[in-house]
Amino acid sequence: MYRIFIIVIALLLCATQATTEEAVSEEEVVKAKLKRSLSDNFPGTLEISETPLQNIYEVVHDNRNIFYTDANANFLLQGPLIDIKQRKDLTEVRLKQTRKETLASVPADRFIEFGNPDAEHEVVVFTDVNCGYCRKLHSQRAKYAKYDIKIRYLLTPVLPDNDDKATSVWCSDERQATLTAAKMGSNIPTIRCDARLDQNLEIMSSFDIRGTPAILLEDGTLLRGYLEPDVLLDQIELSKGE
């Protein structure tokens, strides 16, 4: 009797494992099918994941654009997916992750940093040389440092006629001092080099940022525009659950 019981249990375990493997396999088949169906209209990388909605899948295109589709790729949905019970924007959660991943891939020497190198907090700021609120933010750098916030600038010349100034800042041997002088309206020497600022602009565009300044917190939260130092600290602590 005991032997029969053991055999039955073993058969049940095998059946459960087979069912699980079959479900996983079917899910992978659907994802592969979706990639094939969408690749013509969306060239580049496609990352497909399940959502809490039955037969609705999340598609991340080139690690920047997020939309949703059915299992047959007959329909596309674009916009925030909200979990009402948890009061959570699931699309924004995913966007935060993609922003973090993108910034993590940017070499450290692409940033111009101000503040304590070992500061408790750090933010990435997309900045232009001549924009008014970029200048205001930069003028408050000592106050940001007082709150132990390190500023990591990515130069993004979006305003007209700023390419040359931004390039001169980047090509300078003293980037911090030259950027400060440029933001104060001082004349700076014209310098040429392979600044590759277009790469910064591509990142900015991928985050759907259309103006400067724009601030990225460590968790991927995007804050558009200028924030006073104490307000920025509040946002940082909120993002960290402090």
Sequence and secondary structure as in RCSB ss.txt:
>XXXX:A:sequence
MYRIFIIVIALLLCATQATTEEAVSEEEVVKAKLKRSLSDNFPGTLEISETPLQNIYEVVHDNRNIFYTDANANF
LLQGPLIDIKQRKDLTEVRLKQTRKETLASVPADRFIEFGNPDAEHEVVVFTDVNCGYCRKLHSQRAKYAKYDIK
IRYLLTPVLPDNDDKATSVWCSDERQATLTAAKMGSNIPTIRCDARLDQNLEIMSSFDIRGTPAILLEDGTLLRG
YLEPDVLLDQIELSKGE
>XXXX:A:secstr
 HHHHHHHHHHHHHHHHHHHHHHHHHHHHHHHHHHHHHHTTS S EEEEE SSTTEEEEEETTTEEEEEETTS  
EE S  EETTTTEEHHHHHHHHHHHHHHHTS GGG EEES TT SEEEEEEE SS HHHHHHHHTHHHHHHTTEE
EEEEE   STT HHHHHHHHHSSSHHHHHHHHHTT           HHHHHHHHHHTT  SS EEE TTS EEES
   HHHHHHHHHHHTT 
